[in-house]
Amino acid sequence: MLKNFLLTSLRNFRKNRTFTALNLLGLSVAIAGIFTIYQFVQSELSVDAFQQNVRSTYLITAVQQTEASSREVGLFSMSTNEWLKSKNSEIASTHVIRNIGKALIRNGNVKTEPTLTLTEPNFFDYFNIPLLKGDAKTALSKPNSIILSETTATALFGDANPIGQQVEVFGDYLMPLQVTGVIKDNLNTHFNYDCLVSWDSRPKDSEHPLGHWYRYSLNEYFKTAQPENPDKLAQTLTSRHREEFPEDNISFRVYPLEDIYLKTAHVQFLPGYRSGNETSIRILSLIAVLILVISVVNYININISLVLKRIKEIGMRKVMGATKMSLGAQFLAESITLVLGASLIAITLSDLMISKMPDLFENLNGPFVSLQTSSILAGLTLIIGVLSGLYPAIFISRIKLSDGLKSQLTNRSQKGYVRNVLMGIQFMITFGLLIMSIVVFRQYSFVQNKELGFSKNNVLILNIGNSGKISSSSQAFAEVLRQLPEVKSASITTDIIGTGYTNNSYFAIKEGQTNANENGVMSTYFSVDPHFIPTYSLQMSEGRNLEAQMASDSNAVVINQTLATKLGLESPVGSKIKLFGEDSRSMNVIGVVKDFNFQSLHQEVTPAALYLAQRNFWNLSVQFDPENLTSLMPKLEASWQEFDSEVPFAYSFLDDKLARFYQQDQRFTKMITGFAALSIILSLVGLFGLTAFSIEQRLKEISIRKVLGADIKSLMMLFNRRVMIVFLTAGCIALPVSYVLVNNWLSNFAYHIPNHWLIYLTAALSIFLLIVLTVSITALRAASSNPAKYLRDD
């Protein structure tokens, strides 16, 4: 029987080559799109899936809120760590880590620059990352121990065993380290780890270990004996902490290990952490479902239309004794066979998409990386095959014997009604997806081009903190660069624009105010020099810039407009404020700078203050003439080498740093618009096939109309009229739904495009033109044909 089903299916495919090709094209592209989206979504949802105890291991954060401001932060002090361990019976253990950024490491003359993460000895109790070499229990137990990633170990030692070997961190400070392990890298985790350094490691000539430097800014994890409700646990810890430390005025939040990646994108001060976009994942998942619906509807519509070609065959089969079940099984087998062929093509298409667009599909390796993905593809094939073939199979099996022998259906209006409903569903989906594509694309373009309040172009950053020699002679080095004709301005600072945060932030208050934790304004502070404002092209609203030559400016501050407003300063210049609480020194406001967006546009402008840096000169920002960049770069490198020939010259551009804020947005924008465009194309392919078959069945009617005087224009209107009625109905349903969904998505941005009616008009007109064009191209050939060709037998 199966052999008969297969032979009959192949014979029918050959007989209807055009429509088989359309079905095969639509299904293969749809399955490739669905499966690629599935792999991506699964990769996003499986971050930290390999970890153990994901529901009883938590990251803790703090919400700092006053009447004027609020934020959630991920950094704590060591005292909070001690409080968690000693005063909370629910907590079984704690663990702290601190990503300290890239550092230069050398093994003799071999140098590399990995990322260092300070961590405690119980790291492997919290994170199930394979230790390829070394002992997990002792690898981080001693000071000045380092665990290298596979990549770093290979870079420093090649194929040799690095265990027990000595390496040295150099640049800003010197720190000898002994290699005690090699860790597997590139795992799908919520934080970027590379090299792990024991918390008590001590640089040369340092009074304190490296961990002591970061004792006030560390990321905190803890474990509970059993999984707890995160919200209830956070409330318990908050209540207990407020009873003991009411002046802190913070609320805790806790995130299970499995939720950290997708639910902490808004949290500030999580250095080295990765974050996903839960909303975009939902949108992509919805698009996958819609692609599935469109592909199934396409197949159903075309196959129901093909019934007229096979109705005599169905009648003859019934005469020969075929049952409803056997007829249904035959057409269901045809559907599954066709979908199976489409799946084989889809495998190639999916692999091609993933391999050719690595920036979009990082961490994906193609369809057959595991038994699970292969099983999902097989299941997807079966589901689409059954869904696509089930209704046509039921419809065909119910055809009456008399209809089959007369080669006509007695209830064709019902068939037309079902087909119109299915076509309407397609048009609703297409309308919604096109609106979504337009909105996502325009919002991302808006973010890319919005005026930020400073110049993001033609500024490069030198990390002089990596070089002890240059940072200790930073003024002299900056002066050398200022003499270069290609350099317009150069600024030495602790902090720069482009990282999203700075090394200092606290509650700013007016002089005379008390209880900063309740009454203050959470603000971000930039430690700068007088060249900072011209280098970044910040605009003064009132007052003046900082001046290093004026002794009084060591106690002066320039604030932004938002801080002035939130502090209630009607005449800011001349006012006195305190930046670090009521016990800190009063500072004179000498100027107000116009607001500038130094964070992602997902957030509103943050209150900010600028004051003269006294130490920690870690960054040098250079504003340059873009026409002379080629000649500038070798001069910068030569100047660097004059001051420090040991530390490699390295730089970054400010606009590239800012682009990292929107790396995920850009990635999802490309994916959403790409797959939405795919869905629209699939709808048009289905409409083309449906129209082609409908015209084929009405060729004699068209010929009679032409003989009776109908022109091409009236015939074109005839074919477009019914489709337009379906489109208008679908648009009336899709419009309000799309409007609500767009509003919800745009609310994720503090600054966004307006939800304007022109977006919907543009989408409607675009779909209208595409539909008319698709139908008209198909109909034009029939309308231009010779009537005699189809009436000669009558």
Disulfide bonds with the S-S distance in Angstrom:
none
